[in-house]
Structures are given as structure tokens and as C-alpha cells.
Amino acid sequence: MKRIISGVLVFLVCCSLYATAYADSTKCHGALEYCELYTVRLPAALELAGVDEESVITREWVADQTEGDVITVAFEGGILDISLEDFSILSLNTTLYDYRKTEEENSVIMARCIASFSALEYDDADNSLFKWYAESGAGSQSKNAIEESFRIWDETISQTFGKSVADAVRSGEEILIYSGNYDYYLVFFSRIKETANPLNNYG
């Protein structure tokens, strides 16, 4: 039998449980705010990822499951764990790259991850500040939260991404790749499919 291994890289986002250098900027966003920001910013993320928005087939669906004081909601952007106490997002689990899909399909997946990252890290007030800073010649020169999210990916996360993937594949553990309002981890899941070996038909 021939074994075919196909893998999926998963972005696992969790609330920071420890103090950061700028602890006052660490905040958990509400689920409704996140969904609104994600939806509004996704078209810009698709454009920056070089994806024709009209070619993206959206199959939005929502399913939920409640356990204790946490509700788990699954939709196009990923799987959210939401606190029933204040409806803040505790964690997000979403696909970052699927080795079984085409590059164009993975560009859509990446754009969705960037839109999610943007919605978790920057609210509307932050988004407005980026434009103001860019016009005044200060800051990173990103004009909005989506541009800043792509900048962070290109200049920070991607610099050690190859090693992070290798560590995730080798260890099977969650690999921290960025800390902001939330901690962002990389996890690798593999699916092994067995197929008949044609050589077994001979000899």
C-alpha cells in the first residue's frame, strides 16, 4: 500500500494569558465586533492577496455548541470559542494553508487569515489612526488595518515561518509565531490516505 500524506496548517489564536511589553494594548474583542470587522475587511485582504473577489465562492454556514460558559461557533472564517459571560473571543481556530489545495485556493485561505488577524488586533479606532499616521509621515506608513496586518506578516511572521512550520511538523505541538492582543500559534495536522500500490499487481 502507498501512503499519501496531506497536511493542513492551522492558525490557532488564543487570548494572551501573560503580560506583554505593552500590557495596556492587550484586549480581547467581542464576537459581534470581530464578525463585523472581518466581513468588512475581507474584500481588501483578498485584493492585496491578488485574488479576484468575484471568483471566491462563499459557503457561509454557522453551527454552535455550548459547554459550560463557553459557546463554540463555526463559520467560514474559522471556529470561535466565545465567552457567554461577556461574548468576548477566547480563541479562534482557522486553516492557514492546505497542501491539498491549489495556490489560488490557498491565497483565499491566507486572505481570510489576514482578515481575521486584522479584526482581532485592530478595531475601527485603530484603523482610523493608521490613515492619520500615514498622512502625517509617522508610524509604519500602513494606511489601514489590513495593510498593517500584511506588513506584520511579511516583515515579522514570515521571517521565521519556514522554521515554525518545520517545528510544528516535527513536534506536533503548537508553535507560537506572534503575540499581540492574542497569541498566534501554528499547528500542523496530517491526513494519511492509503492507496493500492500498482506494483503489487505484478510479480
C-alpha positions in Angstrom: 0.0 0.0 0.0 1.2 3.5 -0.8 0.6 6.1 1.9 -0.2 9.7 0.8 0.3 12.4 3.4 -1.6 15.6 3.0 -1.2 18.3 5.6 -3.1 21.3 6.9 -1.5 24.2 8.7 -3.9 25.6 11.3 -3.8 29.1 12.8 -4.7 28.7 16.5 -5.4 32.0 18.2 -5.6 32.3 22.0 -6.1 35.1 24.5 -2.7 36.2 25.9 -2.5 34.9 29.5 0.6 36.8 30.4 1.7 40.4 30.5 3.3 41.8 27.4 5.6 44.8 26.9 2.6 46.9 26.2 0.0 45.3 28.5 -2.4 48.2 28.2 -2.8 47.5 24.5 -3.8 43.9 25.0 -7.5 43.4 24.7 -10.0 40.7 23.8 -12.5 41.7 21.2 -16.2 40.9 21.2 -17.6 38.3 18.8 -20.0 40.6 17.1 -17.3 43.3 16.6 -14.9 40.6 15.2 -17.5 39.3 12.7 -18.3 42.8 11.5 -14.7 43.8 11.1 -13.8 40.5 9.4 -16.7 40.8 6.9 -15.9 44.5 6.1 -12.1 43.9 5.7 -12.1 40.6 3.8 -12.5 42.2 0.3 -9.4 44.4 0.9 -7.5 41.3 2.1 -8.5 39.4 -1.0 -7.4 42.3 -3.2 -4.0 42.6 -1.5 -3.6 38.8 -1.8 -4.2 39.1 -5.5 -7.5 37.2 -5.5 -10.4 38.1 -7.7 -13.2 38.6 -5.2 -15.8 37.6 -7.7 -14.2 34.2 -8.2 -14.5 33.4 -4.5 -17.4 31.1 -3.8 -18.7 31.8 -0.3 -20.4 29.0 1.6 -21.2 30.7 4.9 -22.6 28.4 7.5 -23.0 28.7 11.2 -23.1 25.9 13.8 -22.7 26.1 17.5 -22.2 24.0 20.6 -22.3 25.1 24.2 -20.2 23.7 27.0 -20.3 25.4 30.4 -19.8 29.2 30.0 -18.3 28.9 26.5 -20.1 28.6 23.2 -18.2 27.3 20.1 -19.3 28.7 16.8 -18.1 27.5 13.4 -18.4 29.7 10.3 -16.4 30.5 7.1 -13.7 32.4 9.0 -13.0 29.5 11.4 -14.1 28.1 14.7 -14.6 30.6 17.6 -14.7 29.9 21.3 -16.8 32.7 22.8 -17.3 33.6 26.5 -21.0 33.6 27.4 -20.2 36.0 30.2 -19.3 39.0 28.0 -19.2 37.5 24.5 -15.5 38.1 24.1 -13.5 35.8 21.8 -11.4 33.3 23.8 -9.9 31.6 20.8 -10.0 31.2 17.0 -9.1 28.1 15.1 -8.7 28.5 11.3 -6.8 27.0 8.4 -3.8 28.9 7.2 -2.6 26.6 4.4 -3.9 23.4 3.0 -1.4 21.3 1.0 -4.2 19.5 -0.9 -5.5 22.8 -2.4 -4.3 24.9 -5.3 -2.2 28.1 -4.8 -5.2 30.2 -5.7 -7.4 28.4 -3.2 -4.6 28.9 -0.6 -4.4 32.6 -1.4 -8.1 32.8 -0.4 -7.4 30.9 2.8 -4.5 33.3 3.6 -6.6 36.4 2.9 -9.2 35.1 5.3 -6.5 34.5 8.0 -5.2 38.1 7.4 -8.7 39.5 7.7 -9.2 37.5 11.0 -5.8 38.7 12.3 -6.8 42.3 11.4 -10.2 42.0 13.1 -8.6 40.6 16.3 -5.8 43.1 16.5 -7.3 46.4 15.3 -10.7 47.9 15.9 -12.3 50.8 14.0 -10.4 53.5 16.0 -7.1 51.8 15.3 -8.0 51.6 11.7 -8.6 55.4 11.5 -5.3 56.0 13.3 -3.3 54.2 10.6 -4.6 56.6 8.0 -3.8 59.6 10.1 -0.3 58.4 10.9 0.4 57.6 7.3 -0.7 61.1 6.1 1.5 62.7 8.8 4.5 60.6 7.8 4.6 58.7 11.1 4.3 55.1 12.1 4.7 52.1 9.7 3.0 54.0 6.7 0.3 51.4 6.5 -2.9 53.2 5.5 -5.3 50.8 7.3 -5.5 47.7 9.5 -5.4 45.3 6.6 -2.2 46.9 5.2 -0.7 46.8 8.6 -1.6 43.1 9.0 0.0 42.2 5.7 3.1 44.2 6.8 3.4 42.3 10.0 3.0 39.0 8.2 5.7 40.0 5.6 8.2 41.6 8.0 7.7 39.6 11.1 5.9 36.3 10.9 7.2 35.2 7.5 10.8 35.7 8.6 10.7 32.6 10.7 7.8 30.9 9.1 9.7 28.1 7.4 11.3 27.1 10.8 8.0 27.4 12.5 6.4 25.0 10.0 9.3 22.6 10.4 9.0 22.7 14.2 5.2 22.2 14.0 5.5 19.2 11.7 8.3 17.6 13.7 6.9 18.2 17.2 3.2 18.0 16.6 3.0 20.9 19.1 1.6 24.4 18.9 4.3 26.8 17.8 4.0 30.5 18.9 4.5 32.7 15.9 3.2 36.1 17.1 1.9 37.8 20.2 -0.4 40.8 20.1 -3.8 41.2 21.6 -3.9 37.5 21.2 -1.2 34.8 20.9 -1.0 33.2 17.5 0.1 29.6 17.2 0.9 27.3 14.2 -0.3 23.7 14.3 0.2 21.0 11.7 -2.4 18.3 11.1 -1.7 15.5 8.7 -4.1 13.1 7.0 -2.7 9.8 5.8 -4.6 8.1 2.9 -3.7 4.6 1.9 -3.9 3.7 -1.8 -3.3 0.4 -3.6 0.3 0.0 -4.9 0.1 -0.8 -8.7 3.3 -2.7 -8.4 1.5 -5.3 -6.2 -0.3 -6.4 -9.3 2.9 -7.7 -10.8 5.4 -10.4 -9.8 
